[in-house]
Amino acid sequence: MAAYVGLSRLPLRRGKALILKNLYYRPSQRANGQLDHIRCYAVAPWDPNEPTFDKIMIANRGEIACRVMRTCQAMGIKSVAIYSEADVNALHVEMADEAVCVGPAASTESYLNMDRILQAIEETGTQAVHPGYGFLSENMEFAKRLADAGVAFIGPGSRAIQAMGDKIESKLVAKAANVNIIPGYDGVVKDEEQAVEIANQIGYPVMLKASAGGGGKGMRIAWNDEEAREGFRLSSQEAASSFGDDRLLVEKFIDNPRHIEIQVLADSHGNAIYLNERECSIQRRNQKVIEEAPSTFLDESTRQAMGAQAVALAKAVDYKSAGTVEFLVDSNRNFYFLEMNTRLQVEHPITECITGVDLVQEMIRVAKGHHLRYSQEDIPINGWAVESRVYAEDPYKSFGLPSIGRLHRYSEPLHLDRVRVDSGIKEGSEISIYYDPMISKLVTYGKDRSEAMETMVKALDTYVIRGVTHNISLLQDVLANPRFQSGDISTKFLQEEYPEGFSGWKLNQAEETNLKAVASCVYILSQFKAQQFLNQTRVPTSPMTFGDCHLSLVMGGERQDVTVAMEGEGRLKVTMDDQSLDVDIDWSTADDVITPTVNNTSLCLQVISCDGTGNIQLQYRGTVFSMAVMRQEAADLQALMPEKAKPDVSKEVVSPMPGKLHTLHVEVGQVVGEGQEVCVVEAMKMHNSLYVSRDGKVKTIHFVEGDSIAEDDVIIELE
């Protein structure tokens, strides 16, 4: 059974009785003697005498598999994990009571392999399957095969999956249920030319999107005929790769909308409720980055109208289980049905935080045949919750191209109150090219939006991720943006606020000065440690003392002279440009997070690196700032060294990310023009076009279609 190690107060209602119970759950001790992460969950009380399943398989991986397992553990249900050969050491495998390998790394041969999963169900005696999200979660055939095998599917029935999983049919159903819909073409688009014809009939801009699936895959916005042709080709390729279905539809693109979704919950006895809304407008490539609940934009009448339509749609398809109805909302609060996700959403934790309802627990209860325990009046909006999706990706490349690697250092910010981290990794885990690059979902809760946001900033500051590039810098920048803070957002927020792309946190003069002062102290501390303890015990035998140190600091190509002196025990004085700064040194360069005080200003930083030659990297507000600190004599000598000429890379097409070469559009000897698409790289289920930057003739192609490629691999060379 679960061990509970703390309580906070979030409201739950059961009938007329108000229940306050939000539990911090700590799983059992792992084999290596380390306790698993502590996470915050809103867990409703349950009747231990209520019939439930003995054993549930989670047909998924990563953080959502771990998330479902925690509720299973709290309810006393045994969990079964499935895993690919690449995930043999994954956290979800470690957490489960049983685990079965279902195939090689490729998801088509493992997590999408229905035959092998059904075999594993039979082998383990599983009574029910929770599909999580993605993979087979919205696959009607999988749900049907489970039903035929007498195994409960913890999700809606096949009718709802079919109707809502097909965007064409879902629009027809929504229209019949009097749900507001977006103007568009309801049939399947046959080819590029028909896509252009339909787009002109509807009027640009239009959205081309996969008929099956979701999660931003197979979606493109077109503003003209050329973009419609390209969007049709790339979206159909992504749809086929992600969902095994390349059908597309076209609909009017509502410019500058908000993306707001309604969480619904229904049982098999005709009861259905909505659990308020989630604001999901901060997106890149149609994938969400930051979500919050509730929305700053909705008034109560709009919320009720959206909720009523969401429930009407659920009832129209005899929905049971948890699901989400997504809407686009314009500046006048007119809302239009976008799609219904017949599964648990990635961002479901923020709804759990403000309502106190454990959605996974309710999904399990509904699948067992129980009535909902809640009526609409039992669902509160209590406080505010924010979710940041922490990805292994480079935000400086198109707001986030995937990054792969092993997490040699990993520490979640669970020392803070009202912080929840849903992750499926641990220190030593590998982020591979085979699956989605999400590291975790970082969730913070507060009595209001300001408190939740403030906690999120602190949590991101102290989140330690080493071994892969991550997007914390982008998350921090968005949180500090005045438009975001005022709630003036839309799905075009990132494009409008970063028209030239994201380049990291912009330091003001005071921040830059403080960072330089800390970097100078980091250099002094590292040099003193190296000299004091060389060939000696690591235990200091005398206090640190030294005279004035004259240093040179280079940041952004500009050199600055710095003097560092002892100011007293635990404090250094840093002087630069006739400005003196007192810096406390009651911290170690070996700490994951340091909190120095510079002239009574507290900072929160991470020392990413500090080598013996004075190359120092400090992470501030998620962005890594590089500085070179050395003695002034060394800097004078270095200034005499010639600069290394930068190589000409204009004749090369280089992969910006690890992945697979999906398509080649050129051959050796072919003449190409500047801006011409020459290949498509598939990375973590997304298709990315690569172009040549100048006119020329193809000299060499280093890979063939289907080859795995690494970041910075040269794919094509021009003469």
SVG drawing of the C-alpha trace seen along z (x, -y; Angstrom):
<svg xmlns="http://www.w3.org/2000/svg" viewBox="-28 -54 79 71">
<polyline fill="none" stroke="black" stroke-width="0.4" points="0.0,0.0 1.0,-3.6 2.8,-5.5 1.7,-9.1 4.3,-11.6 2.5,-15.0 -0.8,-16.7 -2.0,-20.0 -5.5,-21.3 -7.3,-21.1 -11.1,-20.7 -13.0,-17.7 -16.7,-17.2 -18.5,-13.9 -22.2,-14.4 -22.8,-17.3 -19.7,-16.7 -16.6,-18.7 -13.5,-16.6 -10.0,-18.0 -7.4,-15.5 -4.5,-16.1 -1.8,-13.4 1.9,-13.4 2.7,-9.9 6.0,-8.2 6.3,-4.7 8.3,-1.9 12.0,-1.9 13.9,-0.9 16.4,1.8 19.3,-0.6 18.3,-1.9 17.1,-5.3 13.6,-6.5 11.6,-7.4 10.5,-11.0 7.8,-12.4 5.0,-13.8 1.8,-15.6 -1.5,-14.1 -5.1,-15.0 -6.4,-11.6 -10.1,-11.2 -11.0,-8.8 -12.3,-5.5 -14.2,-2.7 -11.8,0.2 -14.8,2.5 -15.8,1.3 -15.1,3.9 -12.2,3.1 -9.6,4.8 -6.9,7.0 -4.4,6.3 -4.1,3.5 -1.7,3.3 -0.5,-0.1 0.0,0.1 2.3,-2.8 5.7,-4.1 7.3,-7.1 5.7,-9.5 2.1,-8.6 2.7,-4.9 4.3,-6.0 1.4,-8.3 -1.2,-5.6 0.8,-3.1 0.8,-5.5 -3.0,-5.6 -3.0,-1.8 -0.7,-1.5 -2.8,-3.8 -5.9,-1.7 -4.1,1.6 -4.2,2.7 -1.2,4.6 0.3,3.0 1.8,4.6 4.2,2.6 5.1,3.3 8.4,2.1 10.5,2.1 14.1,3.4 15.2,-0.3 13.2,-0.8 14.5,2.2 15.9,0.0 13.1,-2.6 11.5,-3.9 8.0,-2.6 9.4,0.9 11.0,0.6 7.8,-0.7 5.5,2.0 4.7,5.2 5.3,7.1 6.8,6.1 6.8,7.7 9.0,6.9 6.9,6.5 9.5,5.9 12.3,3.8 12.8,0.1 10.7,-1.1 7.2,-1.8 5.6,-0.1 7.2,3.1 6.5,2.7 4.1,0.2 1.9,0.4 2.2,4.1 -1.3,5.2 -0.6,9.0 2.3,8.9 0.5,6.8 -2.6,9.1 -0.2,12.0 1.3,10.2 -2.2,9.6 -2.9,13.3 0.4,14.3 0.0,12.0 -3.7,12.5 -4.4,8.8 -8.1,7.8 -8.0,4.3 -5.7,2.1 -5.1,-1.6 -3.7,-3.0 -2.4,-6.4 -2.1,-8.8 -0.6,-8.4 0.2,-4.9 -3.0,-2.8 -5.0,-5.1 -7.4,-6.1 -7.2,-3.0 -10.7,-1.5 -9.3,1.9 -7.3,2.2 -10.4,1.5 -12.4,3.9 -9.8,6.7 -9.7,6.2 -13.4,6.5 -13.4,9.6 -10.8,11.0 -12.9,10.2 -10.4,7.5 -11.7,4.1 -10.5,1.1 -10.0,-1.9 -11.3,-4.4 -14.4,-5.0 -16.2,-2.5 -15.3,-1.8 -18.2,-3.9 -16.9,-7.1 -13.3,-6.3 -14.3,-5.9 -16.6,-8.9 -14.3,-11.3 -11.0,-9.8 -11.9,-10.7 -11.9,-14.5 -14.3,-14.3 -16.9,-12.2 -16.4,-14.1 -17.4,-17.4 -20.6,-15.8 -21.5,-14.4 -20.7,-17.7 -22.9,-19.6 -25.8,-17.2 -25.3,-17.7 -25.6,-21.5 -21.9,-22.1 -20.3,-25.1 -18.0,-24.0 -15.4,-25.7 -16.2,-26.2 -14.4,-23.7 -14.4,-20.7 -15.8,-17.6 -14.6,-15.1 -11.2,-13.4 -8.7,-15.5 -7.4,-13.3 -4.3,-15.2 -2.3,-18.4 -4.4,-20.0 -7.7,-19.3 -6.2,-20.8 -5.5,-24.0 -8.9,-24.0 -10.7,-23.6 -8.4,-26.1 -9.4,-28.7 -13.1,-27.9 -12.8,-28.3 -10.4,-31.2 -6.9,-31.5 -5.6,-30.9 -6.5,-27.2 -5.5,-24.3 -4.6,-21.0 -4.7,-18.3 -4.7,-14.6 -8.1,-13.0 -6.8,-10.5 -4.8,-11.2 -3.8,-14.4 -0.9,-15.8 0.0,-18.4 1.1,-15.6 0.1,-16.0 -1.0,-19.6 0.1,-22.5 -1.2,-26.1 -1.3,-27.3 -1.5,-31.0 -1.3,-30.5 -1.4,-27.8 2.3,-26.8 2.0,-26.3 -1.2,-24.3 0.7,-21.9 3.6,-21.5 1.4,-21.2 -0.6,-18.4 2.5,-16.5 4.2,-16.8 1.1,-16.5 0.0,-13.3 3.5,-11.8 3.4,-12.6 -0.1,-11.3 0.9,-8.0 4.0,-7.7 2.3,-8.6 -1.2,-7.0 -1.0,-4.7 -3.6,-6.8 -2.7,-9.5 -6.1,-11.0 -6.4,-14.8 -9.1,-17.4 -9.1,-21.2 -10.8,-23.8 -10.7,-27.5 -7.9,-28.7 -9.1,-31.1 -6.3,-33.7 -5.1,-34.7 -7.4,-32.4 -7.1,-30.9 -6.9,-27.1 -9.2,-26.3 -10.3,-22.8 -13.0,-21.3 -12.3,-18.2 -15.3,-15.8 -16.0,-12.7 -18.8,-10.2 -19.9,-6.8 -21.8,-4.0 -25.0,-4.9 -25.7,-8.1 -24.0,-10.5 -21.7,-13.1 -20.0,-16.2 -17.4,-18.8 -14.5,-19.6 -13.9,-23.2 -11.4,-24.4 -7.7,-24.4 -5.9,-27.3 -3.5,-25.7 -2.7,-28.6 1.1,-28.7 2.1,-26.3 4.8,-25.6 4.2,-23.5 0.6,-22.9 2.0,-21.3 1.4,-22.8 4.2,-24.2 2.5,-25.8 -1.0,-25.2 -3.0,-26.6 -6.3,-26.1 -8.6,-27.9 -8.3,-30.4 -7.9,-34.1 -10.1,-34.8 -13.4,-32.9 -16.3,-34.4 -18.7,-32.1 -21.4,-32.2 -18.9,-31.2 -17.5,-28.5 -20.9,-27.0 -21.8,-27.2 -18.6,-25.4 -19.1,-22.8 -22.7,-22.2 -21.6,-21.7 -18.8,-19.4 -21.2,-17.2 -23.7,-17.2 -21.1,-15.9 -20.0,-13.2 -23.6,-12.0 -24.1,-12.1 -21.5,-9.3 -22.4,-7.5 -19.1,-8.5 -17.7,-6.9 -14.4,-7.6 -12.3,-10.8 -12.1,-12.8 -11.3,-16.3 -13.2,-18.5 -11.0,-21.2 -12.2,-24.5 -10.8,-27.5 -12.0,-30.8 -11.8,-34.1 -11.4,-37.6 -15.2,-37.9 -15.4,-34.6 -17.0,-32.9 -15.9,-29.3 -15.7,-26.5 -15.2,-22.8 -11.8,-21.6 -11.6,-18.0 -12.3,-15.5 -9.5,-13.5 -10.9,-10.2 -8.2,-9.6 -6.4,-11.2 -4.7,-14.4 -1.1,-15.2 -2.2,-18.3 -4.7,-16.5 -2.8,-17.3 -3.8,-20.9 -7.4,-19.9 -6.8,-17.5 -5.1,-20.4 -8.0,-22.8 -10.8,-20.2 -9.3,-17.6 -10.5,-14.8 -8.1,-12.0 -9.0,-11.4 -7.2,-8.1 -9.0,-6.8 -12.3,-7.8 -11.4,-6.2 -10.7,-2.9 -14.0,-3.1 -16.0,-3.8 -14.3,-1.0 -15.4,1.3 -19.0,0.2 -19.4,-2.1 -21.4,-5.3 -19.7,-8.7 -19.3,-9.9 -19.7,-13.6 -22.4,-15.7 -21.8,-19.0 -22.3,-21.1 -19.6,-19.1 -16.8,-20.4 -15.1,-23.5 -12.4,-25.8 -10.1,-26.1 -6.9,-28.0 -4.8,-28.0 -2.5,-25.5 0.2,-25.8 1.9,-23.1 5.2,-23.5 6.2,-20.7 9.9,-20.2 11.4,-18.8 14.8,-17.5 15.1,-19.9 16.9,-22.9 14.6,-26.0 17.0,-28.1 16.2,-25.9 12.6,-26.6 11.4,-26.8 12.6,-23.2 14.3,-20.6 14.8,-17.3 17.9,-16.5 19.1,-13.1 21.5,-11.8 21.9,-10.3 20.9,-12.2 24.1,-12.1 22.6,-14.5 18.9,-14.9 17.2,-16.4 13.5,-17.5 12.5,-20.6 10.4,-18.7 11.8,-20.5 9.3,-23.3 5.7,-23.3 2.8,-22.7 5.0,-21.3 4.2,-18.2 6.5,-16.5 5.1,-13.8 8.1,-12.1 9.1,-8.7 12.9,-9.1 15.6,-9.2 19.2,-10.0 21.0,-7.8 17.9,-7.5 18.4,-8.0 16.4,-10.2 16.4,-8.4 15.4,-9.2 12.6,-6.6 10.0,-8.4 8.7,-11.8 11.4,-14.0 9.3,-15.1 11.3,-14.9 8.5,-15.7 5.4,-17.8 6.2,-20.3 3.1,-21.5 2.7,-24.2 -0.4,-25.1 -1.3,-28.3 -4.2,-30.1 -4.2,-32.4 -2.4,-32.7 0.4,-34.9 1.3,-32.4 1.3,-29.5 3.5,-31.4 5.9,-32.5 6.3,-28.9 6.8,-27.8 9.7,-30.2 11.4,-29.0 10.8,-25.3 12.4,-25.9 15.3,-27.7 16.2,-24.7 15.4,-21.9 18.7,-20.2 19.0,-18.5 22.4,-17.6 23.2,-15.5 20.7,-16.9 19.6,-20.3 16.3,-21.4 13.7,-24.1 13.7,-25.6 15.1,-28.9 12.1,-29.3 9.7,-28.4 11.3,-31.0 11.2,-33.7 7.5,-33.1 6.6,-33.2 8.4,-36.6 6.8,-38.0 4.4,-41.0 1.8,-39.8 1.7,-36.3 1.6,-37.8 -1.4,-39.9 -3.1,-36.9 -3.0,-38.5 -2.2,-35.3 -3.2,-33.3 -1.9,-30.3 0.4,-32.7 2.1,-34.0 5.5,-32.5 5.6,-33.6 4.5,-37.1 6.8,-37.5 9.9,-35.9 9.5,-36.7 13.2,-36.0 13.2,-32.9 14.1,-32.5 17.6,-33.5 17.5,-33.1 17.1,-35.3 18.1,-38.9 20.2,-40.2 19.7,-43.8 22.8,-45.7 22.3,-44.7 21.9,-41.1 24.9,-41.0 27.1,-42.7 25.9,-40.3 26.6,-37.2 30.1,-38.5 30.7,-39.0 29.6,-35.5 31.6,-34.0 34.7,-35.8 34.1,-34.2 33.5,-30.8 36.9,-31.1 38.7,-32.1 37.0,-29.3 37.9,-26.7 41.5,-27.9 41.9,-28.0 40.5,-24.5 42.9,-23.2 45.9,-24.8 45.0,-24.1 44.3,-20.5 46.6,-19.3 48.1,-16.0 46.7,-16.6 43.6,-15.6 40.3,-17.0 39.6,-18.4 40.6,-22.0 43.3,-22.7 43.2,-26.5 40.8,-29.3 41.0,-30.7 43.2,-33.8 44.7,-35.7 45.6,-39.2 44.0,-41.1 43.5,-39.0 43.5,-40.8 41.5,-39.0 40.2,-39.4 36.7,-38.4 35.4,-37.9 31.7,-37.7 30.1,-38.1 33.5,-39.0 34.1,-41.9 37.0,-41.9 36.6,-43.5 39.2,-43.8 38.1,-42.6 39.7,-42.6 38.7,-40.2 39.7,-40.6 38.8,-39.0 36.2,-41.1 35.9,-38.9 35.0,-35.4 32.5,-34.0 32.5,-37.1 34.5,-38.5 34.6,-42.0 34.5,-42.2 35.5,-45.4 34.8,-46.2 34.4,-49.5 34.8,-51.4 31.8,-49.4 32.3,-47.3 30.1,-44.3 30.0,-42.2 29.4,-38.5 28.8,-35.9 30.6,-32.6 28.6,-30.4 28.1,-27.9 30.2,-25.4 30.9,-25.2 30.1,-21.5 26.5,-22.3 23.8,-21.6 22.2,-25.0 23.9,-28.0 22.1,-31.0 24.7,-33.7 23.9,-37.2 25.4,-40.1 25.0,-43.5 21.9,-42.1 20.4,-40.8 19.7,-37.0 20.3,-35.0 19.5,-31.4 22.1,-29.9 23.5,-26.6 27.2,-26.1 27.1,-24.1 30.8,-23.9 34.1,-25.4 37.2,-24.0 40.8,-24.5 41.3,-27.2 38.6,-29.5 35.8,-28.6 32.7,-29.1 29.1,-28.4 26.3,-29.7 22.7,-29.0 20.4,-31.9 16.6,-31.8 17.2,-28.6 19.7,-30.2 23.3,-29.2 25.8,-32.2 29.4,-31.5 32.3,-33.5 36.1,-33.1 37.8,-34.2 41.6,-34.2 44.5,-36.1 45.2,-39.4 48.7,-38.2 47.1,-35.1 44.5,-37.3 47.2,-39.6 49.0,-36.6 45.9,-35.1 45.1,-38.4 48.2,-37.8 46.9,-34.5 45.4,-34.5 41.7,-33.8 40.7,-30.5 38.8,-31.1 35.3,-29.9 34.6,-27.2 32.3,-27.8 29.2,-25.6 27.0,-27.2 27.7,-24.3 26.5,-21.7 23.1,-20.5 23.5,-19.6 20.9,-17.8 19.9,-20.1 18.7,-17.2 19.2,-13.4 16.6,-11.3 16.1,-9.3 16.4,-10.5 12.8,-10.0 12.9,-11.4 15.6,-12.6 14.4,-14.9 17.7,-15.3 20.4,-13.1 24.1,-13.6 24.7,-15.9 21.3,-17.7 21.3,-21.5 19.5,-23.1 18.5,-26.6 18.7,-28.6 15.8,-27.8 15.0,-24.5 13.9,-21.6 16.3,-18.7 15.3,-16.2 13.0,-15.5 14.3,-14.4 12.0,-12.5 12.7,-13.1 10.5,-11.9 7.5,-11.5 7.9,-15.0 8.8,-15.6 11.3,-18.5 12.2,-19.9 15.8,-20.9 16.8,-23.4 20.0,-24.5 21.2,-28.0 22.7,-28.7 22.6,-27.8 24.8,-24.9 25.1,-21.3 24.8,-18.3 28.3,-16.8 27.8,-14.1 24.9,-12.5 26.2,-10.8 23.0,-8.9 20.2,-7.0 16.5,-7.1 15.9,-5.2 19.4,-5.9 19.8,-7.1 21.6,-10.4 23.0,-12.4 22.8,-16.1 25.3,-18.1 25.7,-15.2 26.4,-16.4 23.7,-14.9 24.4,-16.6 27.4,-18.5 27.3,-20.9 30.2,-21.5"/>
</svg>
